[in-house]
Amino acid sequence: MWAQRPTLAPIRGLQNGQPQLIAIVGATVWLAPQAYLKDGVILLREGRIVEVGSRSTVKIPAEAQVLTYPASAWVYPAFIEVWSSWGLRSSAAGSGGIQYDPTRHPAYYPADAVRLDFAAETAFVYDTEQAKRLREMGFAVAHIAPKEGILRGTGVSILLSEQLPMDKRLLPGKPILHAGFEKGNSSQMYPTAKMGSIALVRQVLYDWLWYRQFAQPPVQNVALRRLGELWRDTLRWVWIAQTPEDAFRVAKLTDEWRQGGAIRWALLGTGYEYEWLSYLPKSGLYILPVGLPSLPPLQSAEGYRHLPLLALRRWETAPFRVKWLLRAGHAIALTSQGLSESETFWEHLRTLARTGIAPDTLLLCLTQTPAQWLGLMDVGRIAPNHYANLLIFSDTLWNPTAKLAEVWVAGERHLLIPLLSALPQGTYVVSEIGWTWEFPLVKGLPINARLILSPKDTQQVEVRYDLLRGTFSTRVKAEGAAGDHTFELLGDSVLSGIWLMPNGERRFWRAQRIAMPDSEPSPKRPAILSEDSLHSRRTYPAGLYGRETYPPQMPLLIRGATVWTGDTILPDTDVLIAEGKIRRIGRALPAPPEAQIIEAHGAALTAGMIDEHSHIAIEGGVNEYSDAVTAEVRISDVIDPTDVNIYRHLAGGVTTVQLLHGSANPIGGQSACIKLRWGLPADSMLFTEAPPFNKFALGENVKQSNWGDAYTIRYPQTRMGVEQIMTDAFMAARRYIAEKEAYEAVRKRNPTAIAPRRDLRLEPLAEILQQKRYITCHSYVQSEILMLMRLAERFGFRVRTFTHVLEGYKVAPEMKLHGAFASTFSDWWAYKYEVIDAIPHNAAILLKHKVPTCINSDDAEMGRRLNQEAAKILRYGGAELSIDSIEAWRTVTVYPAQALGISHRVGYIREGYDADVVLWDRPTPLSVYSQVRFTLVDGRKLYDRELDRQAYERAMQEKKLLVEKAWRSGDTGKKGIPLLVRRAVLWYCESFTEGEAEGAP
């Protein structure tokens, strides 16, 4: 016999929970999928299950307290809430001032958002009301997750018991590290953007790898020591998703963190991860809400027409979320997060089952799967030596009319409703007195009955059931019957009662049933939800312009086009495309038998345009503006593949963009060069051969000129200071390189030598010094442009690109000598003081001085018409400076390809190059009247004007059907979880928050 777990809490008053033996008898016991016992017996002792079997196989000891249940009752293992956030007080919010330094003790990690030292079991406060709410949803165990910080520390699993001492409620499972992309109430500035949160997590990993090398570390750090403790076996961490795309980010982070040892991850999902079903990582556990999204309360069908198509799709398809992920082989656990009422929880859980998921599978998602994830060995099953955590239902759980009657937590019985084999129903006559009791058909308690004393005297009474005594009671006020009546049901047809009269006299009575009530029709079971009934199409991405399948690489022969190669213009020329490459260019090319022939006479065929400076498709902030140097953050970590501006850029003929960090810092984050592969996840868009870049910035933004009075304490505050902080950063990077080189020399002699700490902030700067990484620099004023060129030359590298560079015309010879590219606006000027000297002839002057010049957008709307921006060069200075159409076109194709280091693949129409091409409907792409017929990326047709019209009409028909279905459903205003639809954010260089980004030009 196992021993009772001891408690350290002293017993005050009478001993509670003396050894006892309880037998639960008669109900059907669910043991496992397709395994259950009819007329089952469960023996419990001291909160644990001793034996499980049928009445014929289990011998019930004489001393056992026997609880007999009707045969219609079912017993299930109680649920495990795998993620909950109650019971932990939030830390006080910051003062609102600007705070750069950490506020915690130096022994903690020097970022307030890293709280690896936090353990929920030392801070958790039991909340009786929250526990009661969860029990009513069938939960006996809850894992309490910390909610402050980015790396938030460990949670704790607890039994939802009010009688056990607190130390016995805590369950000894595996430590679970919790993490999120938001830092909560931390008042320290860093990090401010999602990419900063990811960079911080990565830095903690490399600090741990460095720290663990030492027997006696040179610094003592509580957080890193705690991380080592968590990693003694297998690190388990769970992330809170903000968007469905976070699944990819967590999987990627996990792969990098595996350098520290074995690791398992889970994602508290949004519930819409199925939108990436064909690509979704399978290595983790997806924690999905049982709750289904509700439609907003609207008064007419017209209101639904204003909802995005994505919102209506999510509403209609949400019940299938669990089925689709399970069918694809993903591990799933379910959570009640977002639901506050038990009735809604049961309704939504049964709706999930109506999609065709085996109910047993859903039970595993609420019991054994979370138990395994949390490392809890003795919960989640009805088996010997497990906690007696049980749910007792009036019928099978999946019957819509079934009620949860009892919840047992470690043998502690919580009665919710009486579970009776018989209820008083029909008409009963009290022969001694002549009264008549009428009881209606009972669906629940209390019972609204009638007491007929005489033809002229009828009393409506409310009958209640005493859960402990097993008796019914009511209070009667009618004359001749006033007093408290307590009675019980004997057999099927007799009531035996006691009447406590107002004068204190007790009278006994009996009543015989003389008639049954009229029967009511059995409620119809809800219909099975069929995927065939869905109007929603599954597209990638899951929005208006998504596609159901990614287009294939089809061989194409484009005949008779005016081909703008990037070097020249070839009239009436054929181009053959196959396997994603430009194969042949010439006249009267033979058509391969499998090739689609496209007649293009009178149309221009060009390379896809390349935007050197863009901020589309970025999630969670374009600026990590917390520090002057944030070289460690990466745009590649926060690419948003669902941004409709990707598709709109394709419609404008753009095929490649460089996604840049903003201009809030002298040394900003790492860029991401992407091909606009609309319909694929973020990492599939990366132009893997593109060399890495970091964004630098000069001028008003980085010295915080226009940030407000609060932002006056961060260095630098002057243009002189900008030069000094850059110099200081590169000096530190030089020392970093020297330290690594010294280590490599020592390691050749001593393989066990301790490696230096990896600094993700200095590493990109070291790569710049080693000419492995380039700089693109936000700039305006000539003095600063000259300053940075001189600084770069002093450190032995060259600035690759000056972007904006609106005073570049003043220093064009110096830029040419330095070897820099220019990337500028066509005609922006005077929108702030430092561009007061900007002129629209800037690009033409730079080109005249042989400075390779790009026309960029820095704006989601302008990026859709880069061809027109390039054409403005011909208006501003083209004739005077002899800039022709070919040179103007090169500013959006050839020169940005060269600036980005990808001109060996894109930017030209050349044999062997990537088939990133655009067919226009006129012989020149520089006309304001030219429109794109289609755009190819890697030889795949990702935009087609005619197919776009057809797809739009199909989407509008789909939306019409969804609007009608939503209006007919009656779901408006029903309780559920919020319908998550992320609004589009238009970032620009100076954006800090999404609110500010809404006003982007």
CORCORHU-V909769 format. One record per run of one state. SS is the DSSP state (hx for helix, st for strand, lp for the rest). FROM is the first residue (numbers start at 1). TO is the last residue. Records with the same first field share a line. If there is no record, write none. Layout:
SS = FROM-TO + FROM-TO
This chain:
lp = 1-20 + 26-27 + 33-34 + 38-39 + 46-47 + 55-64 + 69-73 + 78-78 + 85-98 + 100-113 + 115-118 + 123-127 + 137-138 + 145-150 + 155-155 + 160-165 + 172-175 + 181-187 + 189-193 + 212-221 + 231-234 + 241-245 + 261-262 + 269-272 + 277-284 + 290-292 + 294-300 + 305-308 + 328-330 + 336-341 + 354-358 + 367-367 + 375-386 + 388-389 + 394-403 + 410-411 + 416-425 + 431-434 + 440-446 + 455-456 + 467-470 + 477-482 + 491-493 + 502-505 + 516-530 + 534-539 + 541-546 + 548-555 + 565-568 + 579-580 + 587-595 + 600-603 + 608-608 + 615-617 + 619-628 + 630-633 + 640-643 + 652-653 + 660-666 + 671-671 + 676-681 + 687-691 + 698-718 + 750-759 + 770-772 + 780-781 + 796-800 + 805-807 + 811-811 + 819-820 + 825-832 + 836-841 + 849-852 + 856-861 + 879-884 + 891-893 + 900-913 + 915-916 + 921-931 + 938-939 + 970-976 + 978-993 + 998-1001
st = 21-25 + 28-32 + 35-37 + 40-45 + 48-54 + 65-68 + 74-77 + 79-84 + 99-99 + 114-114 + 119-119 + 139-144 + 151-154 + 156-159 + 170-171 + 176-180 + 188-188 + 235-240 + 263-268 + 285-289 + 293-293 + 331-335 + 387-387 + 390-393 + 404-409 + 412-415 + 426-430 + 435-439 + 447-454 + 457-466 + 471-476 + 483-490 + 494-501 + 506-515 + 540-540 + 547-547 + 556-564 + 569-578 + 581-586 + 596-599 + 604-607 + 609-614 + 618-618 + 629-629 + 634-634 + 639-639 + 654-659 + 667-670 + 672-675 + 686-686 + 692-697 + 773-779 + 801-804 + 821-824 + 853-855 + 914-914 + 917-920 + 932-937 + 940-944 + 977-977
hx = 120-122 + 128-136 + 166-169 + 194-211 + 222-230 + 246-260 + 273-276 + 301-304 + 309-327 + 342-353 + 359-366 + 368-374 + 531-533 + 635-638 + 644-651 + 682-685 + 719-749 + 760-769 + 782-795 + 808-810 + 812-818 + 833-835 + 842-848 + 862-878 + 885-890 + 894-899 + 945-969 + 994-997
